[in-house]
Amino acid sequence: MKILVVDDDKNIRHSLRRLLEYNGHEAVLTEEPKAAIQVLRDEPAVELVLMDMNFSHSTDGEEGLTLLRQAKLFRPDVPIILMTAWGSIDLAVRGMRAGAFDFITKPWNADVLMERIRTAKQINNSNKDRGQGAGSKEQENTTCPDNPLAPGSSPLAPYLQGVRLPSLSHIYSTVARIAPTNAPVLITGESGTGKELIAETIHRQSKRANGPFVKVNLGGISTSLFESEMFGHKKGAFTDAVSDRTGRFELADGGTIFLDEIGELSLASQVKLLRVLQDQTYEVLGDSRTRRTDVRVICATNADLRAMVAEHTFREDLFYRINLVGIHLPPLRERREDIPLLVEHFLRKACAADNLPAVTALPDAIAYLQTLPFPGNIRELKNMVERAVLLASPLPPPKGGGERLLTAADFRNEAQTLSDSPLKGEDSLPLREGWGGSLSSVERSTIAACIARCGGNLSLAAKELGISRGALYRKIEKYNL
């Protein structure tokens, strides 16, 4: 791989040349922007650029940003990794906005830098294959596997194993392309859409599949406990530290760490997380020795992180660090074509689990379900189907045998029970015709019913609803429950 290095410091240029050549790459060195552009014009074999952001006594980075924009004009296909000091992270963020692939801080860690280079090459090659003449490859990825979502410990995994949802073909393709890389992934979508399942699938299809998959619900970790939970602590590090504790990053070493609900993280904790993601180093509380970790990071959130960045409640540099590859899972109400397949699958699972005779949903039942808003998404649909199997009185099979039948009335009764709840909110959001309630009232009633079902145990209710305790507290306050 031929790599262009652009830096005005001679020692840095030659240090990078030795590192790159030791790892089997060819380095082309330049010390100023004009020469770099000439190399990009004359050397079509250049596949990646490592560039500094300052080339004179000025430290505002404008020279680097100008070079970055020019390089993307001449060679938009070439990924660019920026090199900047830790104190100039804001400058790197401006570069990411302008089209840079990634950034790394000086002084760099050689292993981390080479890993970033490998990831950039893998992602870039994958994008090229997708865009030119790789239609057969993409088609193979999206149509061949009978079980695209690998089984795992996600709450939805046992229910979706073997199901190929028609609306998610592009997501299956993306997972197949990025899983073999070490690129950080950000999965977004509402609660209940299957974000954790996608994260497990990426891990199981990656080269780290034999390593650990460590899940962390960041919404359930307070700022005061963040370092202890994530990095560990030594006995006596603080008052309640009666024994050593292994942190999550150490547990995930050699595998994947899944940071769920990253939008819940406080600004103070975001700084600490950014540091370990940037350098892959951390310190255990009570121990001054710096430790290294080799993990792939997959994050998930149901929050709008871009809006949070604009509101200064989420760090922009952290957003770019975790969002090298983004996957968005649309809510179930936006992919109603999946509902018939999901209903059939959940019916079969529910009957098998309770050793009940087979049940089929009639077309009018499917049509009715396709009108519902499903604020709880796939998880809510699964619960509704299971309740219908257990509580409804399916029609007997027609003469000559066959399966018992569920009608629209069986599911309408469940929806009516929710909408008749006395805990009904006035502040409503209109929904499509055919639904007599509102998204707010349905969510409020669903939460109230779940809390009652769990006997007031909020931890259990939050787990059943698929949200953090913190998120549940906010919902309780919002709806005055």
PyMOL commands that set and color helices and strands:
alter all, ss='L'
color gray80, all
select helices_A, chain A and resi 10-22+33-42+62-74+86-97+110-131+135-143+157-160+166-178+195-204+218-220+223-231+248-251+262-264+267-279+305-310+316-322+332-334+336-353+363-369+377-391+408-419+439-453+458-465+469-478
alter helices_A, ss='H'
color red, helices_A
select strands_A, chain A and resi 2-6+26-30+46-52+80-85+102-106+185-188+213-217+232-233+245-246+256-260+281-283+290-292+296-301+325-328+359-361+404-406
alter strands_A, ss='S'
color yellow, strands_A
deselect
rebuild
show_as cartoon
